[in-house]
Amino acid sequence: MKSGPLLKKFRRGLVSSRFGFFFLLTSDIFSFVGQVVFFSLLFGSLVAAPTIQEKTKQIKPSELLKRDSSSVIVIPVIGLNLHLFADQKSDVLRKLKFGEPVSYDKDSLESPKEDWIPVKLEDGLSGFIKRSVVRSVPTKQYLSTLLFEAERMVLSKNVDFTDKQEITDTIFQISGSGKYTGDDFIFIRAKAGFFLKKTVDLMNEKGIKPDNDPATLEFLKRHQTKLLYDYASGKYYVDSNYFWKLLESYPKTKHSDYAGYLASESMPAVECGTDLKCRLEEMRKGKLRYIYLFPTGNYVNLYTKDLVANLHSMTKDPDSIPCFSPVGEGIKSEIGQMIRYASEVGPREKKQILPHLQILKKECFR
């Protein structure tokens, strides 16, 4: 087969370069391609930058010892192997739980290794864990790191329901260890409640029936004082009083606002229909209570907007307000409490909320 007209023939000529002279001979397409490859290899080899293999910097045993001695370890995974020796092939003593407290084993007889950390568990068992898997942080960063890793796992769609139970249990256990007080205590307890909520929400979403799942049933029993069960829907909820009680015990901590937010968000959805008392009670116990307790809280604007929208829908036509004579004392009590709350919130929120409550009072207190 003949070559195409473009590549068929070339004039015999002289190609000049700084490296010498080369003849480009007339040839068929195969010779042409061969010469192109020749020039590419020649010039490419001359201008290509040399590749330098950098050696990985080795950490001295003394530096490892100093770093490990001044750090605390966070286990951010499920089922980490605890090995008998600093060797992947050595016996596995047991698997560690997420967040399980471990400490650097300063009494280890083996010299420090870059890939392994000697650790001791709270029950006295000693062994080695892979350094690359865990987080070694300064003591003051331990709690924030632990909760960050726990939240990342609990919110992940790739972590199954059983593992989320383990994470929740671990955080509750650590929160009840007595190591934390004040700001740190309310923070870890609030986060533990949040993880419990997310885990129970997943159980409801997947329709997991505890009666058919012994492990889940035991999990619910461990946390039964923090949970509510709605017989109508067959679902479990975290009791919002769990969070409100945290606020009562620690009212002035920097994480109180977060606990109040979780309390409001943990209120179970109630189908009140036209039941005025039910609708008012739901608002008072949730969003209005938050605004009342945290007049400068991070969620005041959001909750005020939501409350005003609901109250406006109820009062835009006063004649349609379901205050039928004789008006029950329950309705009057709810309106009275809401007016008291609204009278003591911030001036801007008060200006938006109170007028709607006054309309309710006018129609229902005749």
NURO-837338 format. One record per residue (C-alpha): residue in three letters; residue number from 1; x, y, z; chain. Coordinates in steps of 0.2 Angstrom, whole numbers, plus 5000, padded with zeros to 4 digits. Layout:
BEGIN
+------+-----+------+------+------+-----+
: type : seq :   xx :   yy :   zz : mol :
+------+-----+------+------+------+-----+
:  ALA : NUM :    X :    Y :    Z :   A :
...
+------+-----+------+------+------+-----+
END
This chain:
BEGIN
+------+-----+------+------+------+-----+
: type : seq :   xx :   yy :   zz : mol :
+------+-----+------+------+------+-----+
:  MET :   1 : 5000 : 5000 : 5000 :   A :
:  LYS :   2 : 5007 : 5017 : 4995 :   A :
:  SER :   3 : 5009 : 5031 : 5008 :   A :
:  GLY :   4 : 4998 : 5046 : 5007 :   A :
:  PRO :   5 : 5003 : 5062 : 4997 :   A :
:  LEU :   6 : 5008 : 5071 : 5013 :   A :
:  LEU :   7 : 5020 : 5058 : 5020 :   A :
:  LYS :   8 : 5025 : 5050 : 5003 :   A :
:  LYS :   9 : 5041 : 5059 : 5000 :   A :
:  PHE :  10 : 5052 : 5072 : 5007 :   A :
:  ARG :  11 : 5067 : 5082 : 4999 :   A :
:  ARG :  12 : 5084 : 5076 : 5003 :   A :
:  GLY :  13 : 5090 : 5090 : 5014 :   A :
:  LEU :  14 : 5101 : 5094 : 5029 :   A :
:  VAL :  15 : 5094 : 5097 : 5046 :   A :
:  SER :  16 : 5105 : 5108 : 5057 :   A :
:  SER :  17 : 5105 : 5109 : 5075 :   A :
:  ARG :  18 : 5117 : 5115 : 5089 :   A :
:  PHE :  19 : 5122 : 5096 : 5091 :   A :
:  GLY :  20 : 5127 : 5092 : 5073 :   A :
:  PHE :  21 : 5120 : 5089 : 5056 :   A :
:  PHE :  22 : 5107 : 5075 : 5052 :   A :
:  PHE :  23 : 5100 : 5070 : 5035 :   A :
:  LEU :  24 : 5082 : 5068 : 5033 :   A :
:  LEU :  25 : 5080 : 5055 : 5020 :   A :
:  THR :  26 : 5066 : 5052 : 5008 :   A :
:  SER :  27 : 5057 : 5037 : 5013 :   A :
:  ASP :  28 : 5040 : 5029 : 5016 :   A :
:  ILE :  29 : 5030 : 5032 : 5031 :   A :
:  PHE :  30 : 5038 : 5019 : 5042 :   A :
:  SER :  31 : 5056 : 5027 : 5040 :   A :
:  PHE :  32 : 5048 : 5044 : 5043 :   A :
:  VAL :  33 : 5040 : 5038 : 5059 :   A :
:  GLY :  34 : 5057 : 5030 : 5064 :   A :
:  GLN :  35 : 5066 : 5047 : 5062 :   A :
:  VAL :  36 : 5053 : 5056 : 5072 :   A :
:  VAL :  37 : 5055 : 5044 : 5086 :   A :
:  PHE :  38 : 5074 : 5046 : 5085 :   A :
:  PHE :  39 : 5074 : 5065 : 5087 :   A :
:  SER :  40 : 5061 : 5064 : 5101 :   A :
:  LEU :  41 : 5072 : 5052 : 5111 :   A :
:  LEU :  42 : 5088 : 5062 : 5107 :   A :
:  PHE :  43 : 5081 : 5079 : 5112 :   A :
:  GLY :  44 : 5070 : 5072 : 5126 :   A :
:  SER :  45 : 5085 : 5064 : 5134 :   A :
:  LEU :  46 : 5095 : 5080 : 5133 :   A :
:  VAL :  47 : 5082 : 5092 : 5141 :   A :
:  ALA :  48 : 5073 : 5081 : 5153 :   A :
:  ALA :  49 : 5076 : 5085 : 5171 :   A :
:  PRO :  50 : 5084 : 5072 : 5182 :   A :
:  THR :  51 : 5073 : 5062 : 5194 :   A :
:  ILE :  52 : 5079 : 5063 : 5212 :   A :
:  GLN :  53 : 5073 : 5050 : 5224 :   A :
:  GLU :  54 : 5071 : 5058 : 5241 :   A :
:  LYS :  55 : 5074 : 5048 : 5256 :   A :
:  THR :  56 : 5060 : 5047 : 5269 :   A :
:  LYS :  57 : 5066 : 5056 : 5284 :   A :
:  GLN :  58 : 5068 : 5044 : 5299 :   A :
:  ILE :  59 : 5062 : 5049 : 5316 :   A :
:  LYS :  60 : 5075 : 5046 : 5329 :   A :
:  PRO :  61 : 5069 : 5034 : 5343 :   A :
:  SER :  62 : 5072 : 5048 : 5356 :   A :
:  GLU :  63 : 5061 : 5060 : 5347 :   A :
:  LEU :  64 : 5047 : 5047 : 5346 :   A :
:  LEU :  65 : 5048 : 5044 : 5364 :   A :
:  LYS :  66 : 5047 : 5062 : 5368 :   A :
:  ARG :  67 : 5032 : 5065 : 5357 :   A :
:  ASP :  68 : 5023 : 5049 : 5363 :   A :
:  SER :  69 : 5026 : 5053 : 5381 :   A :
:  SER :  70 : 5018 : 5071 : 5379 :   A :
:  SER :  71 : 5003 : 5065 : 5369 :   A :
:  VAL :  72 : 4986 : 5056 : 5371 :   A :
:  ILE :  73 : 4979 : 5044 : 5359 :   A :
:  VAL :  74 : 4962 : 5044 : 5350 :   A :
:  ILE :  75 : 4956 : 5028 : 5342 :   A :
:  PRO :  76 : 4945 : 5035 : 5327 :   A :
:  VAL :  77 : 4940 : 5018 : 5320 :   A :
:  ILE :  78 : 4930 : 5003 : 5324 :   A :
:  GLY :  79 : 4939 : 4987 : 5328 :   A :
:  LEU :  80 : 4957 : 4992 : 5328 :   A :
:  ASN :  81 : 4969 : 4977 : 5331 :   A :
:  LEU :  82 : 4979 : 4977 : 5347 :   A :
:  HIS :  83 : 4994 : 4966 : 5343 :   A :
:  LEU :  84 : 5005 : 4957 : 5355 :   A :
:  PHE :  85 : 5021 : 4963 : 5347 :   A :
:  ALA :  86 : 5025 : 4978 : 5335 :   A :
:  ASP :  87 : 5022 : 4966 : 5320 :   A :
:  GLN :  88 : 5007 : 4965 : 5308 :   A :
:  LYS :  89 : 5009 : 4946 : 5309 :   A :
:  SER :  90 : 5009 : 4945 : 5328 :   A :
:  ASP :  91 : 4995 : 4939 : 5338 :   A :
:  VAL :  92 : 4979 : 4950 : 5340 :   A :
:  LEU :  93 : 4975 : 4952 : 5358 :   A :
:  ARG :  94 : 4958 : 4959 : 5355 :   A :
:  LYS :  95 : 4950 : 4973 : 5345 :   A :
:  LEU :  96 : 4948 : 4990 : 5352 :   A :
:  LYS :  97 : 4932 : 5000 : 5352 :   A :
:  PHE :  98 : 4930 : 5017 : 5344 :   A :
:  GLY :  99 : 4937 : 5030 : 5356 :   A :
:  GLU : 100 : 4942 : 5017 : 5369 :   A :
:  PRO : 101 : 4954 : 5025 : 5381 :   A :
:  VAL : 102 : 4972 : 5020 : 5379 :   A :
:  SER : 103 : 4988 : 5027 : 5386 :   A :
:  TYR : 104 : 5006 : 5027 : 5380 :   A :
:  ASP : 105 : 5015 : 5012 : 5388 :   A :
:  LYS : 106 : 5030 : 5020 : 5395 :   A :
:  ASP : 107 : 5035 : 5003 : 5403 :   A :
:  SER : 108 : 5036 : 4994 : 5386 :   A :
:  LEU : 109 : 5053 : 4985 : 5384 :   A :
:  GLU : 110 : 5053 : 4987 : 5365 :   A :
:  SER : 111 : 5062 : 5003 : 5358 :   A :
:  PRO : 112 : 5051 : 5016 : 5350 :   A :
:  LYS : 113 : 5046 : 5012 : 5332 :   A :
:  GLU : 114 : 5040 : 5023 : 5319 :   A :
:  ASP : 115 : 5025 : 5012 : 5313 :   A :
:  TRP : 116 : 5019 : 5006 : 5330 :   A :
:  ILE : 117 : 5014 : 5013 : 5347 :   A :
:  PRO : 118 : 5015 : 5003 : 5363 :   A :
:  VAL : 119 : 4999 : 5006 : 5373 :   A :
:  LYS : 120 : 4991 : 5001 : 5389 :   A :
:  LEU : 121 : 4972 : 4999 : 5391 :   A :
:  GLU : 122 : 4962 : 5003 : 5407 :   A :
:  ASP : 123 : 4961 : 4985 : 5411 :   A :
:  GLY : 124 : 4980 : 4984 : 5412 :   A :
:  LEU : 125 : 4982 : 4974 : 5395 :   A :
:  SER : 126 : 4997 : 4980 : 5385 :   A :
:  GLY : 127 : 5001 : 4978 : 5366 :   A :
:  PHE : 128 : 5004 : 4988 : 5350 :   A :
:  ILE : 129 : 4993 : 4998 : 5338 :   A :
:  LYS : 130 : 4997 : 5005 : 5321 :   A :
:  ARG : 131 : 5003 : 5023 : 5323 :   A :
:  SER : 132 : 4996 : 5028 : 5306 :   A :
:  VAL : 133 : 4978 : 5023 : 5311 :   A :
:  VAL : 134 : 4976 : 5033 : 5327 :   A :
:  ARG : 135 : 4977 : 5052 : 5331 :   A :
:  SER : 136 : 4990 : 5057 : 5344 :   A :
:  VAL : 137 : 4986 : 5075 : 5350 :   A :
:  PRO : 138 : 4991 : 5086 : 5365 :   A :
:  THR : 139 : 4981 : 5083 : 5380 :   A :
:  LYS : 140 : 4971 : 5099 : 5378 :   A :
:  GLN : 141 : 4965 : 5094 : 5361 :   A :
:  TYR : 142 : 4959 : 5076 : 5366 :   A :
:  LEU : 143 : 4941 : 5080 : 5369 :   A :
:  SER : 144 : 4938 : 5091 : 5354 :   A :
:  THR : 145 : 4947 : 5078 : 5343 :   A :
:  LEU : 146 : 4937 : 5063 : 5350 :   A :
:  LEU : 147 : 4921 : 5072 : 5347 :   A :
:  PHE : 148 : 4925 : 5078 : 5330 :   A :
:  GLU : 149 : 4930 : 5060 : 5325 :   A :
:  ALA : 150 : 4914 : 5053 : 5333 :   A :
:  GLU : 151 : 4903 : 5065 : 5324 :   A :
:  ARG : 152 : 4911 : 5062 : 5308 :   A :
:  MET : 153 : 4908 : 5043 : 5310 :   A :
:  VAL : 154 : 4890 : 5046 : 5316 :   A :
:  LEU : 155 : 4885 : 5057 : 5302 :   A :
:  SER : 156 : 4893 : 5046 : 5289 :   A :
:  LYS : 157 : 4882 : 5036 : 5278 :   A :
:  ASN : 158 : 4895 : 5023 : 5276 :   A :
:  VAL : 159 : 4895 : 5018 : 5295 :   A :
:  ASP : 160 : 4882 : 5005 : 5299 :   A :
:  PHE : 161 : 4869 : 5006 : 5313 :   A :
:  THR : 162 : 4879 : 4994 : 5325 :   A :
:  ASP : 163 : 4895 : 5004 : 5324 :   A :
:  LYS : 164 : 4885 : 5020 : 5328 :   A :
:  GLN : 165 : 4878 : 5011 : 5343 :   A :
:  GLU : 166 : 4896 : 5008 : 5349 :   A :
:  ILE : 167 : 4901 : 5026 : 5346 :   A :
:  THR : 168 : 4887 : 5032 : 5356 :   A :
:  ASP : 169 : 4890 : 5020 : 5370 :   A :
:  THR : 170 : 4908 : 5025 : 5371 :   A :
:  ILE : 171 : 4905 : 5044 : 5372 :   A :
:  PHE : 172 : 4892 : 5041 : 5386 :   A :
:  GLN : 173 : 4904 : 5031 : 5395 :   A :
:  ILE : 174 : 4918 : 5044 : 5394 :   A :
:  SER : 175 : 4906 : 5058 : 5399 :   A :
:  GLY : 176 : 4902 : 5048 : 5415 :   A :
:  SER : 177 : 4920 : 5044 : 5419 :   A :
:  GLY : 178 : 4921 : 5060 : 5431 :   A :
:  LYS : 179 : 4935 : 5067 : 5421 :   A :
:  TYR : 180 : 4925 : 5082 : 5414 :   A :
:  THR : 181 : 4916 : 5096 : 5423 :   A :
:  GLY : 182 : 4909 : 5113 : 5418 :   A :
:  ASP : 183 : 4910 : 5118 : 5400 :   A :
:  ASP : 184 : 4918 : 5101 : 5395 :   A :
:  PHE : 185 : 4905 : 5091 : 5404 :   A :
:  ILE : 186 : 4890 : 5099 : 5396 :   A :
:  PHE : 187 : 4899 : 5099 : 5379 :   A :
:  ILE : 188 : 4902 : 5080 : 5379 :   A :
:  ARG : 189 : 4885 : 5076 : 5387 :   A :
:  ALA : 190 : 4876 : 5086 : 5374 :   A :
:  LYS : 191 : 4886 : 5078 : 5360 :   A :
:  ALA : 192 : 4882 : 5061 : 5367 :   A :
:  GLY : 193 : 4864 : 5065 : 5367 :   A :
:  PHE : 194 : 4866 : 5071 : 5349 :   A :
:  PHE : 195 : 4874 : 5055 : 5344 :   A :
:  LEU : 196 : 4860 : 5045 : 5353 :   A :
:  LYS : 197 : 4847 : 5055 : 5343 :   A :
:  LYS : 198 : 4856 : 5052 : 5326 :   A :
:  THR : 199 : 4857 : 5033 : 5330 :   A :
:  VAL : 200 : 4839 : 5031 : 5335 :   A :
:  ASP : 201 : 4833 : 5042 : 5320 :   A :
:  LEU : 202 : 4843 : 5029 : 5309 :   A :
:  MET : 203 : 4834 : 5015 : 5318 :   A :
:  ASN : 204 : 4817 : 5023 : 5315 :   A :
:  GLU : 205 : 4822 : 5026 : 5297 :   A :
:  LYS : 206 : 4827 : 5008 : 5293 :   A :
:  GLY : 207 : 4812 : 5001 : 5303 :   A :
:  ILE : 208 : 4823 : 4991 : 5314 :   A :
:  LYS : 209 : 4812 : 4982 : 5327 :   A :
:  PRO : 210 : 4821 : 4980 : 5344 :   A :
:  ASP : 211 : 4811 : 4964 : 5348 :   A :
:  ASN : 212 : 4819 : 4955 : 5334 :   A :
:  ASP : 213 : 4837 : 4962 : 5337 :   A :
:  PRO : 214 : 4843 : 4958 : 5354 :   A :
:  ALA : 215 : 4859 : 4969 : 5353 :   A :
:  THR : 216 : 4848 : 4984 : 5349 :   A :
:  LEU : 217 : 4836 : 4980 : 5363 :   A :
:  GLU : 218 : 4850 : 4980 : 5375 :   A :
:  PHE : 219 : 4856 : 4997 : 5368 :   A :
:  LEU : 220 : 4839 : 5005 : 5371 :   A :
:  LYS : 221 : 4839 : 4998 : 5388 :   A :
:  ARG : 222 : 4855 : 5006 : 5392 :   A :
:  HIS : 223 : 4848 : 5023 : 5387 :   A :
:  GLN : 224 : 4830 : 5020 : 5392 :   A :
:  THR : 225 : 4830 : 5035 : 5404 :   A :
:  LYS : 226 : 4835 : 5047 : 5390 :   A :
:  LEU : 227 : 4822 : 5040 : 5377 :   A :
:  LEU : 228 : 4803 : 5041 : 5374 :   A :
:  TYR : 229 : 4792 : 5029 : 5364 :   A :
:  ASP : 230 : 4778 : 5035 : 5353 :   A :
:  TYR : 231 : 4765 : 5021 : 5353 :   A :
:  ALA : 232 : 4756 : 5029 : 5339 :   A :
:  SER : 233 : 4770 : 5029 : 5326 :   A :
:  GLY : 234 : 4780 : 5015 : 5335 :   A :
:  LYS : 235 : 4796 : 5026 : 5335 :   A :
:  TYR : 236 : 4809 : 5031 : 5348 :   A :
:  TYR : 237 : 4814 : 5048 : 5352 :   A :
:  VAL : 238 : 4827 : 5056 : 5363 :   A :
:  ASP : 239 : 4818 : 5065 : 5377 :   A :
:  SER : 240 : 4821 : 5084 : 5375 :   A :
:  ASN : 241 : 4821 : 5085 : 5394 :   A :
:  TYR : 242 : 4838 : 5076 : 5394 :   A :
:  PHE : 243 : 4845 : 5092 : 5386 :   A :
:  TRP : 244 : 4835 : 5104 : 5396 :   A :
:  LYS : 245 : 4841 : 5096 : 5412 :   A :
:  LEU : 246 : 4859 : 5099 : 5407 :   A :
:  LEU : 247 : 4855 : 5118 : 5405 :   A :
:  GLU : 248 : 4847 : 5118 : 5422 :   A :
:  SER : 249 : 4863 : 5110 : 5430 :   A :
:  TYR : 250 : 4875 : 5121 : 5420 :   A :
:  PRO : 251 : 4865 : 5137 : 5415 :   A :
:  LYS : 252 : 4880 : 5148 : 5411 :   A :
:  THR : 253 : 4892 : 5138 : 5401 :   A :
:  LYS : 254 : 4898 : 5142 : 5384 :   A :
:  HIS : 255 : 4890 : 5126 : 5377 :   A :
:  SER : 256 : 4873 : 5130 : 5385 :   A :
:  ASP : 257 : 4866 : 5137 : 5369 :   A :
:  TYR : 258 : 4871 : 5121 : 5359 :   A :
:  ALA : 259 : 4862 : 5111 : 5372 :   A :
:  GLY : 260 : 4846 : 5122 : 5371 :   A :
:  TYR : 261 : 4846 : 5120 : 5352 :   A :
:  LEU : 262 : 4847 : 5101 : 5353 :   A :
:  ALA : 263 : 4833 : 5102 : 5366 :   A :
:  SER : 264 : 4822 : 5111 : 5354 :   A :
:  GLU : 265 : 4826 : 5100 : 5339 :   A :
:  SER : 266 : 4823 : 5084 : 5350 :   A :
:  MET : 267 : 4804 : 5089 : 5352 :   A :
:  PRO : 268 : 4795 : 5075 : 5343 :   A :
:  ALA : 269 : 4783 : 5080 : 5329 :   A :
:  VAL : 270 : 4765 : 5080 : 5335 :   A :
:  GLU : 271 : 4750 : 5080 : 5324 :   A :
:  CYS : 272 : 4740 : 5093 : 5333 :   A :
:  GLY : 273 : 4728 : 5097 : 5319 :   A :
:  THR : 274 : 4716 : 5111 : 5324 :   A :
:  ASP : 275 : 4719 : 5108 : 5343 :   A :
:  LEU : 276 : 4725 : 5125 : 5348 :   A :
:  LYS : 277 : 4731 : 5120 : 5365 :   A :
:  CYS : 278 : 4742 : 5106 : 5357 :   A :
:  ARG : 279 : 4749 : 5119 : 5344 :   A :
:  LEU : 280 : 4753 : 5132 : 5357 :   A :
:  GLU : 281 : 4761 : 5119 : 5369 :   A :
:  GLU : 282 : 4773 : 5113 : 5356 :   A :
:  MET : 283 : 4779 : 5130 : 5352 :   A :
:  ARG : 284 : 4781 : 5135 : 5370 :   A :
:  LYS : 285 : 4791 : 5119 : 5375 :   A :
:  GLY : 286 : 4802 : 5121 : 5360 :   A :
:  LYS : 287 : 4807 : 5136 : 5351 :   A :
:  LEU : 288 : 4799 : 5149 : 5362 :   A :
:  ARG : 289 : 4808 : 5141 : 5377 :   A :
:  TYR : 290 : 4825 : 5143 : 5368 :   A :
:  ILE : 291 : 4822 : 5161 : 5364 :   A :
:  TYR : 292 : 4817 : 5164 : 5382 :   A :
:  LEU : 293 : 4832 : 5156 : 5389 :   A :
:  PHE : 294 : 4845 : 5162 : 5376 :   A :
:  PRO : 295 : 4839 : 5180 : 5370 :   A :
:  THR : 296 : 4856 : 5182 : 5361 :   A :
:  GLY : 297 : 4858 : 5163 : 5356 :   A :
:  ASN : 298 : 4864 : 5158 : 5339 :   A :
:  TYR : 299 : 4847 : 5151 : 5334 :   A :
:  VAL : 300 : 4836 : 5166 : 5340 :   A :
:  ASN : 301 : 4833 : 5173 : 5323 :   A :
:  LEU : 302 : 4829 : 5157 : 5315 :   A :
:  TYR : 303 : 4817 : 5151 : 5329 :   A :
:  THR : 304 : 4808 : 5169 : 5330 :   A :
:  LYS : 305 : 4805 : 5168 : 5311 :   A :
:  ASP : 306 : 4797 : 5151 : 5313 :   A :
:  LEU : 307 : 4786 : 5155 : 5328 :   A :
:  VAL : 308 : 4780 : 5171 : 5320 :   A :
:  ALA : 309 : 4775 : 5162 : 5304 :   A :
:  ASN : 310 : 4765 : 5149 : 5314 :   A :
:  LEU : 311 : 4757 : 5162 : 5325 :   A :
:  HIS : 312 : 4753 : 5173 : 5310 :   A :
:  SER : 313 : 4744 : 5158 : 5301 :   A :
:  MET : 314 : 4734 : 5156 : 5317 :   A :
:  THR : 315 : 4729 : 5174 : 5320 :   A :
:  LYS : 316 : 4727 : 5181 : 5302 :   A :
:  ASP : 317 : 4709 : 5178 : 5303 :   A :
:  PRO : 318 : 4703 : 5181 : 5321 :   A :
:  ASP : 319 : 4686 : 5174 : 5318 :   A :
:  SER : 320 : 4694 : 5157 : 5313 :   A :
:  ILE : 321 : 4703 : 5155 : 5329 :   A :
:  PRO : 322 : 4696 : 5139 : 5338 :   A :
:  CYS : 323 : 4692 : 5146 : 5354 :   A :
:  PHE : 324 : 4675 : 5139 : 5356 :   A :
:  SER : 325 : 4665 : 5144 : 5372 :   A :
:  PRO : 326 : 4667 : 5138 : 5385 :   A :
:  VAL : 327 : 4686 : 5140 : 5382 :   A :
:  GLY : 328 : 4696 : 5127 : 5391 :   A :
:  GLU : 329 : 4708 : 5131 : 5405 :   A :
:  GLY : 330 : 4722 : 5122 : 5396 :   A :
:  ILE : 331 : 4721 : 5135 : 5381 :   A :
:  LYS : 332 : 4720 : 5150 : 5393 :   A :
:  SER : 333 : 4735 : 5143 : 5403 :   A :
:  GLU : 334 : 4746 : 5140 : 5387 :   A :
:  ILE : 335 : 4742 : 5158 : 5381 :   A :
:  GLY : 336 : 4746 : 5166 : 5398 :   A :
:  GLN : 337 : 4763 : 5156 : 5399 :   A :
:  MET : 338 : 4767 : 5161 : 5381 :   A :
:  ILE : 339 : 4764 : 5179 : 5384 :   A :
:  ARG : 340 : 4775 : 5179 : 5400 :   A :
:  TYR : 341 : 4789 : 5171 : 5390 :   A :
:  ALA : 342 : 4787 : 5183 : 5375 :   A :
:  SER : 343 : 4787 : 5198 : 5387 :   A :
:  GLU : 344 : 4804 : 5194 : 5394 :   A :
:  VAL : 345 : 4813 : 5190 : 5377 :   A :
:  GLY : 346 : 4824 : 5203 : 5367 :   A :
:  PRO : 347 : 4815 : 5218 : 5362 :   A :
:  ARG : 348 : 4815 : 5214 : 5343 :   A :
:  GLU : 349 : 4808 : 5197 : 5346 :   A :
:  LYS : 350 : 4795 : 5203 : 5358 :   A :
:  LYS : 351 : 4789 : 5216 : 5345 :   A :
:  GLN : 352 : 4787 : 5202 : 5333 :   A :
:  ILE : 353 : 4779 : 5188 : 5344 :   A :
:  LEU : 354 : 4769 : 5197 : 5357 :   A :
:  PRO : 355 : 4756 : 5205 : 5345 :   A :
:  HIS : 356 : 4750 : 5188 : 5339 :   A :
:  LEU : 357 : 4748 : 5182 : 5357 :   A :
:  GLN : 358 : 4738 : 5197 : 5361 :   A :
:  ILE : 359 : 4726 : 5193 : 5347 :   A :
:  LEU : 360 : 4724 : 5175 : 5354 :   A :
:  LYS : 361 : 4721 : 5182 : 5372 :   A :
:  LYS : 362 : 4708 : 5194 : 5365 :   A :
:  GLU : 363 : 4698 : 5180 : 5356 :   A :
:  CYS : 364 : 4700 : 5167 : 5369 :   A :
:  PHE : 365 : 4698 : 5176 : 5386 :   A :
:  ARG : 366 : 4681 : 5184 : 5382 :   A :
+------+-----+------+------+------+-----+
END
